[in-house]
Amino acid sequence: MKKRSMQGIRNAGCSTLLLLGGLAQAQTLPDAGPPAAGLESLQKEMADQAAQLEAMKRALAEQEATIRELRSVIGTDVLARKRGGQRAGPAITPSDAATAAATAAAGASASQAVPVGTGAPQPADQQPPQMVAQPQEGQPQQGESADPQTVAGSTGEPVGKPPERETRPPEIAPIFDQPGVLTGAGKLIVEPGFQYGYSSNNRVALVGFTVIPAILIGLLDVREVKTSTYIESIALRYGVTKRLEIEARVPYVQVSGSTVSREIFQPSTTNNVFNASGKGLGDVEATVRYQLNYGNERLPFFVGWLRYKSNTGKDPFEVVTDCVTRCIGNITGTGQPLGLPTGTGFQAIQPGMTWLLPTDPAVFFGTFSYLHNFARNNVSRTVLNGEKEFLGKIAPGDIFGFSFGMGLSLNEHSSFSIGYDQSIIWPTKQNGQTVPGSVRLTQGTLLVGYSYRFNNRYTLNLSVGAGLTRDTPDLQVNVRLPITF
């Protein structure tokens, strides 16, 4: 009896479970929808996610190639600092970036996939949160760049650009004629300038151009020549590319001089003073500069340049000279020019090389150059009454120059520089023979400069030079205001 009772209870329980299962199935089947439609939607979404992953793989491959190129150019240590030197941890690698991107894409796919058995996506307020790939230690956080060029997005287009400071020499206060930092590509700089020079010497020197020893010898015992020069100039610089720029400079020269001398073969015991002046267009210049490499803390930036100087200014042979015994038809006079030239009278070409080595917090820089003056044939000087005296072939001496200095940035607006400039000038020749009294000269100048940057367009540059040899102008003051457009 007990066995039959237990058997009946089991049969009743099984019947109840089957009934409840049948009711549950009857309630869920109408809501399940056609299973084929859900599979088709899931397959489509998986295909879309696969396409996105392929696009990201291609973009990461391009970024990896860019990273290798940048490493070969600027070095691994510089890249490590640019990735985020303020944070500790290993630098991100292309494989880490690919893993993080794949994880993020997989999370996005899981969040957007529709579970089997549902006919439509869940409402926005009931959807589960999407999975976000967390960066590993040493990897950049959101908003940071993993390299000089940030990782591309799902479209394959790069975001951001490499830092400009790693491809251009550092900014310094300019104290030499040739700048070290080139003009940006497509930008124009208009630079008005003013230069003042004072020279007390026994040779005539035209500050700002080349130096020609006096070749006019008269009946005078020249003791001293004092010359003051004022040069207003306008320079135009244009950046053709990031590494190439061209420049043109037009000067306007005003010069005045006083010669203190005493005539020889005369019983006079007092000195005489002869005053002369001149003003007008100076020698127009054109320069092209090219940055040869991308330097770093161990390798200097090198900028090669080539300068051409014309003879558009009034040359020393055009000014009228007071006659001496060598003058035609006149045996009197002082032999001194009645006016002063505004140019050298000779065309010249000057190749050079400028280098800059950044070593935080200072920047070391310097220049090597060689100026060649082209000789002139059939040269004649003008004397009184419009007559000419034939001098023949005149060949000014070439000039070898070098300079070096150090620049220090005081803050984001101002910088300070100090340097030394030296030029060695070979003698002048007339008809193949060295002019009597013309010897090799050495000019040495100590330069200090200050630069103040008002904004991205205006910068004020001031430099002062002091002559260290007797053949060097005693004082040079340069003021320049480059304006960027």
C-alpha positions as CSV (number, residue, x, y, z in Angstrom):
1,M,0.0,0.0,0.0
2,K,2.8,2.4,1.0
3,K,4.7,1.6,-2.3
4,R,1.6,2.3,-4.4
5,S,1.0,5.6,-2.5
6,M,4.6,6.8,-3.1
7,Q,4.4,5.9,-6.7
8,G,1.2,7.9,-7.1
9,I,2.8,10.9,-5.5
10,R,5.8,10.7,-7.8
11,N,3.5,10.5,-10.9
12,A,1.5,13.5,-9.7
13,G,4.7,15.5,-9.2
14,C,6.0,14.7,-12.6
15,S,2.7,15.6,-14.2
16,T,2.7,18.9,-12.4
17,L,6.3,19.7,-13.6
18,L,5.4,18.9,-17.1
19,L,2.3,21.0,-17.0
20,L,4.3,24.0,-15.6
21,G,7.0,23.5,-18.2
22,G,4.4,23.4,-20.9
23,L,2.8,26.6,-19.6
24,A,6.2,28.4,-19.5
25,Q,7.0,27.3,-23.0
26,A,3.6,28.4,-24.2
27,Q,4.3,31.9,-22.6
28,T,7.8,32.4,-24.0
29,L,7.4,31.0,-27.5
30,P,5.2,33.8,-28.8
31,D,7.8,36.4,-27.7
32,A,10.8,34.6,-29.1
33,G,10.2,35.6,-32.6
34,P,11.7,33.9,-35.7
35,P,15.2,32.6,-34.7
36,A,16.5,33.2,-38.3
37,A,16.0,37.0,-38.0
38,G,18.1,37.2,-34.8
39,L,20.9,35.2,-36.3
40,E,21.0,37.3,-39.4
41,S,21.2,40.5,-37.3
42,L,24.0,39.1,-35.1
43,Q,26.0,38.0,-38.2
44,K,25.6,41.5,-39.7
45,E,26.9,43.2,-36.6
46,M,29.8,40.8,-36.3
47,A,30.7,41.6,-39.9
48,D,30.7,45.3,-39.1
49,Q,32.9,44.8,-36.1
50,A,35.3,42.7,-38.1
51,A,35.5,45.5,-40.7
52,Q,36.3,48.0,-37.9
53,L,39.0,45.8,-36.5
54,E,40.6,45.4,-39.9
55,A,40.6,49.2,-40.3
56,M,42.2,49.6,-36.9
57,K,44.9,47.0,-37.7
58,R,45.8,48.9,-40.9
59,A,45.9,52.2,-39.0
60,L,48.1,50.7,-36.3
61,A,50.5,49.3,-39.0
62,E,50.8,52.8,-40.4
63,Q,51.5,54.2,-37.0
64,E,54.1,51.6,-36.3
65,A,55.9,52.6,-39.5
66,T,55.8,56.2,-38.5
67,I,57.1,55.4,-35.0
68,R,60.1,53.6,-36.5
69,E,60.8,56.5,-38.8
70,L,60.7,59.0,-36.0
71,R,62.9,56.9,-33.8
72,S,65.5,56.8,-36.5
73,V,65.4,60.6,-36.8
74,I,65.2,62.0,-33.3
75,G,66.3,59.1,-31.1
76,T,64.6,56.8,-28.5
77,D,65.5,59.0,-25.5
78,V,63.7,62.0,-27.0
79,L,60.7,60.0,-27.8
80,A,60.5,58.6,-24.3
81,R,60.4,62.2,-22.9
82,K,57.8,63.3,-25.4
83,R,55.6,60.3,-24.6
84,G,55.2,61.6,-21.0
85,G,58.4,62.1,-19.1
86,Q,56.4,63.1,-16.0
87,R,54.9,59.6,-15.6
88,A,56.8,56.5,-14.7
89,G,56.4,53.2,-16.4
90,P,57.4,51.4,-19.6
91,A,56.8,53.1,-22.9
92,I,54.0,51.9,-25.0
93,T,54.8,49.7,-27.9
94,P,52.9,49.0,-31.1
95,S,51.9,45.6,-29.9
96,D,50.5,47.0,-26.7
97,A,48.6,49.6,-28.7
98,A,47.2,46.9,-30.9
99,T,46.1,44.8,-27.9
100,A,44.4,47.8,-26.2
101,A,42.6,48.7,-29.5
102,A,41.4,45.2,-30.0
103,T,40.2,44.9,-26.4
104,A,38.3,48.2,-26.8
105,A,36.7,47.0,-30.1
106,A,35.8,43.7,-28.6
107,G,34.1,45.5,-25.7
108,A,32.2,47.7,-28.0
109,S,31.1,44.6,-30.0
110,A,29.9,42.8,-26.8
111,S,27.9,45.8,-25.7
112,Q,26.2,46.3,-29.0
113,A,25.4,42.6,-29.7
114,V,21.7,41.5,-29.3
115,P,21.2,38.3,-27.2
116,V,19.7,35.4,-29.0
117,G,16.0,35.1,-28.3
118,T,15.3,38.8,-28.2
119,G,13.5,40.4,-31.1
120,A,14.9,44.0,-30.6
121,P,17.7,45.8,-28.6
122,Q,16.9,46.7,-25.1
123,P,16.0,50.3,-24.2
124,A,18.9,52.7,-23.5
125,D,18.2,52.8,-19.8
126,Q,18.3,49.0,-19.6
127,Q,21.4,48.3,-21.7
128,P,24.5,47.0,-19.9
129,P,27.5,49.4,-19.7
130,Q,30.0,49.1,-22.5
131,M,33.4,47.6,-21.9
132,V,36.3,50.2,-22.0
133,A,39.9,49.0,-22.4
134,Q,41.9,50.4,-19.4
135,P,45.4,51.5,-20.3
136,Q,48.2,49.5,-18.8
137,E,50.9,51.1,-16.7
138,G,53.1,53.3,-18.8
139,Q,50.5,53.7,-21.5
140,P,49.1,57.2,-22.2
141,Q,45.8,58.1,-20.5
142,Q,42.9,59.6,-22.4
143,G,43.9,62.8,-24.2
144,E,47.6,61.9,-24.1
145,S,49.6,61.1,-27.2
146,A,51.4,57.8,-27.3
147,D,54.0,59.2,-29.8
148,P,54.8,62.4,-31.6
149,Q,51.9,61.4,-33.8
150,T,48.9,60.1,-31.9
151,V,47.3,56.7,-32.6
152,A,44.8,56.8,-35.4
153,G,41.1,56.4,-34.8
154,S,38.7,53.9,-36.4
155,T,38.7,55.9,-39.6
156,G,42.5,55.4,-40.1
157,E,43.2,59.2,-40.1
158,P,46.0,60.4,-37.8
159,V,45.1,62.8,-34.9
160,G,47.5,65.6,-34.0
161,K,51.0,66.2,-35.5
162,P,54.6,65.9,-34.5
163,P,56.0,68.6,-32.2
164,E,57.6,71.5,-34.1
165,R,60.3,72.1,-31.5
166,E,62.0,68.8,-32.4
167,T,62.4,69.7,-36.0
168,R,63.6,73.3,-35.7
169,P,66.6,74.8,-33.9
170,P,65.7,76.4,-30.5
171,E,65.0,80.1,-30.3
172,I,67.9,82.3,-29.2
173,A,68.6,86.0,-29.0
174,P,70.3,86.7,-32.4
175,I,73.6,88.6,-32.2
176,F,75.1,87.7,-35.6
177,D,74.0,88.7,-39.1
178,Q,72.9,85.2,-40.0
179,P,69.9,83.8,-38.0
180,G,69.9,80.2,-36.9
181,V,66.1,79.6,-36.7
182,L,64.5,79.4,-40.2
183,T,61.1,81.0,-41.1
184,G,58.2,78.6,-40.9
185,A,56.8,77.2,-44.2
186,G,54.5,79.7,-46.0
187,K,55.3,82.5,-43.5
188,L,56.7,85.9,-44.3
189,I,58.8,88.0,-41.9
190,V,59.3,91.7,-42.4
191,E,62.2,92.9,-40.4
192,P,63.0,96.7,-40.1
193,G,66.3,97.3,-38.6
194,F,68.7,100.1,-37.5
195,Q,72.5,99.8,-37.1
196,Y,74.8,102.4,-35.6
197,G,78.6,102.0,-35.8
198,Y,81.5,104.1,-34.7
199,S,85.1,103.6,-35.8
200,S,88.3,105.4,-34.8
201,N,91.0,104.0,-37.0
202,N,93.7,104.7,-39.5
203,R,91.8,102.9,-42.2
204,V,88.4,103.6,-43.7
205,A,85.9,101.0,-42.6
206,L,82.3,100.7,-43.8
207,V,80.4,99.0,-40.9
208,G,78.0,96.3,-41.9
209,F,79.6,95.3,-45.2
210,T,83.2,94.5,-46.0
211,V,86.4,96.3,-45.1
212,I,88.7,97.7,-47.8
213,P,92.0,99.1,-46.6
214,A,92.8,102.6,-47.9
215,I,94.3,102.4,-51.4
216,L,94.4,106.2,-52.1
217,I,97.8,107.6,-51.0
218,G,98.4,111.3,-51.1
219,L,100.7,113.9,-49.6
220,L,99.2,113.5,-46.2
221,D,100.4,111.8,-43.0
222,V,97.1,110.4,-41.9
223,R,96.9,110.0,-38.2
224,E,93.3,109.0,-37.5
225,V,90.0,108.6,-39.2
226,K,86.8,108.8,-37.2
227,T,83.7,107.4,-38.9
228,S,80.1,107.2,-37.8
229,T,77.7,105.1,-39.8
230,Y,73.9,104.9,-39.6
231,I,72.2,102.1,-41.6
232,E,68.4,101.8,-41.8
233,S,67.4,98.6,-43.5
234,I,64.4,96.4,-44.3
235,A,64.7,92.6,-44.6
236,L,62.2,90.2,-46.0
237,R,62.4,86.5,-45.2
238,Y,60.0,83.8,-46.6
239,G,59.8,80.2,-45.6
240,V,59.6,78.1,-48.8
241,T,59.5,74.9,-46.7
242,K,60.2,73.9,-43.1
243,R,63.9,73.6,-44.0
244,L,64.4,76.3,-46.7
245,E,64.1,80.0,-46.6
246,I,65.1,83.0,-48.8
247,E,65.9,86.5,-47.7
248,A,66.4,89.9,-49.3
249,R,67.9,93.0,-47.5
250,V,67.8,96.6,-48.7
251,P,69.9,99.1,-46.7
252,Y,70.0,102.9,-46.7
253,V,73.3,104.2,-45.5
254,Q,74.3,107.5,-43.9
255,V,77.9,107.9,-43.1
256,S,80.1,110.8,-41.9
257,G,83.8,110.9,-41.3
258,S,86.5,113.2,-40.0
259,T,90.1,112.7,-40.9
260,V,92.8,114.1,-38.6
261,S,96.1,114.6,-40.5
262,R,99.1,116.7,-41.1
263,E,100.6,117.5,-44.5
264,I,104.1,116.2,-45.1
265,F,106.8,118.3,-46.6
266,Q,105.1,121.3,-44.9
267,P,106.4,123.3,-41.9
268,S,103.0,123.1,-40.2
269,T,102.9,121.9,-36.6
270,T,99.2,121.6,-36.3
271,N,96.8,118.9,-37.4
272,N,94.1,119.5,-40.0
273,V,90.6,118.1,-39.9
274,F,88.9,117.1,-43.2
275,N,85.2,116.3,-42.9
276,A,83.1,114.3,-45.4
277,S,79.8,112.6,-45.5
278,G,77.5,110.6,-47.8
279,K,74.1,109.0,-47.9
280,G,72.1,106.8,-50.2
281,L,71.2,103.3,-51.1
282,G,73.6,100.7,-49.9
283,D,74.6,97.3,-51.3
284,V,71.5,95.1,-51.6
285,E,71.9,91.5,-50.4
286,A,70.1,88.2,-51.1
287,T,70.5,85.0,-49.0
288,V,69.2,81.5,-49.2
289,R,69.4,79.1,-46.1
290,Y,68.7,75.4,-45.8
291,Q,68.5,73.3,-42.6
292,L,70.6,70.2,-43.3
293,N,69.4,67.9,-40.4
294,Y,67.2,67.5,-37.3
295,G,69.5,67.8,-34.4
296,N,69.2,66.8,-30.7
297,E,71.1,67.0,-27.5
298,R,74.1,65.1,-29.0
299,L,74.0,66.3,-32.6
300,P,73.9,70.0,-33.5
301,F,71.5,71.5,-35.9
302,F,73.3,72.6,-39.1
303,V,72.0,75.4,-41.3
304,G,73.9,76.0,-44.6
305,W,73.6,79.4,-46.3
306,L,74.8,81.3,-49.4
307,R,74.8,85.1,-49.4
308,Y,75.2,87.4,-52.4
309,K,76.1,91.1,-52.0
310,S,75.6,93.4,-54.9
311,N,77.4,96.7,-55.6
312,T,74.3,98.9,-55.8
313,G,75.7,101.5,-53.4
314,K,77.9,104.4,-54.4
315,D,81.4,103.0,-54.5
316,P,84.7,104.6,-53.3
317,F,85.7,105.4,-56.9
318,E,82.6,107.4,-57.8
319,V,83.1,110.0,-55.1
320,V,85.1,113.0,-56.1
321,T,88.7,113.1,-54.7
322,D,90.6,116.3,-54.0
323,C,93.6,116.2,-56.3
324,V,97.2,115.5,-55.3
325,T,100.3,115.3,-57.4
326,R,99.0,112.1,-59.1
327,C,95.9,113.9,-60.2
328,I,95.6,114.9,-63.8
329,G,96.4,118.5,-64.5
330,N,96.6,119.5,-60.8
331,I,99.4,119.1,-58.3
332,T,97.6,120.5,-55.3
333,G,94.9,119.2,-53.0
334,T,94.6,116.9,-50.0
335,G,94.0,113.6,-51.7
336,Q,91.0,113.0,-49.5
337,P,87.5,112.2,-50.9
338,L,85.1,115.1,-50.8
339,G,82.3,112.6,-50.1
340,L,82.0,109.1,-48.5
341,P,80.7,106.0,-50.3
342,T,77.6,104.0,-49.3
343,G,78.8,100.7,-50.7
344,T,82.0,98.8,-51.3
345,G,82.0,99.0,-55.1
346,F,82.5,95.2,-55.5
347,Q,80.2,92.3,-55.8
348,A,80.7,89.4,-53.4
349,I,79.5,85.9,-52.6
350,Q,79.7,84.3,-49.1
351,P,79.0,80.7,-48.3
352,G,78.7,79.7,-44.7
353,M,77.5,77.2,-42.1
354,T,75.6,77.9,-38.8
355,W,75.4,75.3,-36.1
356,L,73.3,75.2,-32.9
357,L,73.6,72.7,-30.1
358,P,70.8,72.6,-27.5
359,T,72.0,71.6,-24.0
360,D,69.4,72.4,-21.4
361,P,69.2,75.2,-20.2
362,A,71.7,76.8,-22.7
363,V,72.1,76.7,-26.4
364,F,75.6,76.8,-28.0
365,F,75.9,78.2,-31.5
366,G,78.4,79.5,-34.0
367,T,79.2,80.2,-37.7
368,F,81.9,79.6,-40.3
369,S,82.0,81.7,-43.5
370,Y,84.2,82.8,-46.4
371,L,83.5,85.9,-48.4
372,H,85.0,86.3,-51.8
373,N,85.1,89.8,-53.5
374,F,85.1,89.8,-57.2
375,A,87.8,91.9,-58.8
376,R,87.0,94.8,-61.1
377,N,88.9,95.7,-64.3
378,N,89.6,99.2,-65.8
379,V,88.8,101.0,-62.5
380,S,89.2,104.8,-62.5
381,R,88.6,107.2,-59.7
382,T,86.9,110.6,-60.1
383,V,89.0,113.7,-59.3
384,L,88.2,117.4,-59.5
385,N,86.8,119.0,-62.7
386,G,85.2,115.6,-63.6
387,E,88.5,114.1,-64.7
388,K,89.4,110.4,-64.2
389,E,92.6,108.7,-63.0
390,F,93.1,105.2,-64.2
391,L,93.8,102.6,-61.5
392,G,93.6,99.4,-63.5
393,K,92.5,96.1,-61.9
394,I,91.5,96.2,-58.2
395,A,91.0,93.0,-56.2
396,P,89.9,93.4,-52.6
397,G,91.0,90.8,-50.2
398,D,88.8,87.9,-49.3
399,I,87.5,87.5,-45.7
400,F,87.4,84.4,-43.6
401,G,85.1,84.6,-40.5
402,F,84.0,82.5,-37.6
403,S,81.9,83.2,-34.5
404,F,80.6,81.3,-31.5
405,G,78.4,82.1,-28.6
406,M,75.9,80.9,-26.0
407,G,72.2,81.6,-25.6
408,L,70.1,81.3,-22.5
409,S,66.3,81.5,-22.3
410,L,65.3,83.6,-19.3
411,N,61.6,82.9,-19.6
412,E,59.0,82.2,-22.3
413,H,59.3,85.8,-23.6
414,S,63.0,86.8,-23.2
415,S,66.4,85.4,-23.9
416,F,70.0,86.5,-23.6
417,S,73.1,85.7,-25.8
418,I,76.8,86.4,-25.6
419,G,79.3,85.6,-28.3
420,Y,82.5,86.5,-30.2
421,D,83.0,87.2,-33.9
422,Q,86.3,87.3,-35.8
423,S,87.2,88.2,-39.4
424,I,90.5,87.8,-41.1
425,I,90.9,90.1,-44.1
426,W,93.5,89.6,-46.8
427,P,95.4,92.6,-48.4
428,T,94.0,94.4,-51.4
429,K,95.8,94.1,-54.8
430,Q,96.1,96.5,-57.6
431,N,97.1,95.1,-61.0
432,G,98.3,91.9,-59.4
433,Q,100.5,93.7,-56.8
434,T,99.7,94.3,-53.2
435,V,98.8,97.9,-52.6
436,P,101.4,99.7,-50.5
437,G,100.3,100.0,-46.9
438,S,97.7,97.2,-47.3
439,V,98.3,94.4,-44.9
440,R,96.3,91.5,-43.5
441,L,93.8,92.6,-40.9
442,T,92.2,90.9,-38.0
443,Q,88.9,92.1,-36.5
444,G,87.5,90.7,-33.3
445,T,84.2,91.8,-31.8
446,L,82.6,90.9,-28.4
447,L,78.8,90.7,-28.8
448,V,76.0,90.6,-26.3
449,G,72.3,90.5,-27.3
450,Y,68.8,90.5,-25.8
451,S,65.5,89.4,-27.3
452,Y,62.0,90.0,-26.1
453,R,59.0,88.3,-27.7
454,F,55.8,90.4,-27.3
455,N,53.5,87.8,-29.0
456,N,53.5,85.4,-31.9
457,R,54.0,88.2,-34.4
458,Y,56.3,90.8,-32.8
459,T,59.8,90.3,-31.4
460,L,62.4,92.9,-30.4
461,N,66.1,92.1,-30.9
462,L,68.9,94.2,-29.5
463,S,72.7,93.6,-29.8
464,V,75.8,95.5,-28.9
465,G,79.3,94.8,-30.2
466,A,82.6,96.1,-28.8
467,G,85.8,96.0,-30.9
468,L,88.7,94.1,-29.4
469,T,91.4,95.0,-32.0
470,R,92.5,98.3,-33.4
471,D,91.2,97.4,-36.9
472,T,87.7,96.7,-35.5
473,P,85.0,99.3,-35.3
474,D,84.9,100.4,-31.7
475,L,81.1,100.2,-31.3
476,Q,78.2,98.5,-33.1
477,V,74.5,98.7,-32.0
478,N,71.8,96.8,-33.8
479,V,68.1,97.0,-33.2
480,R,65.7,94.8,-35.2
481,L,62.0,94.2,-35.0
482,P,60.9,91.1,-37.0
483,I,57.2,91.0,-37.7
484,T,55.6,87.6,-38.7
485,F,52.7,87.4,-41.2
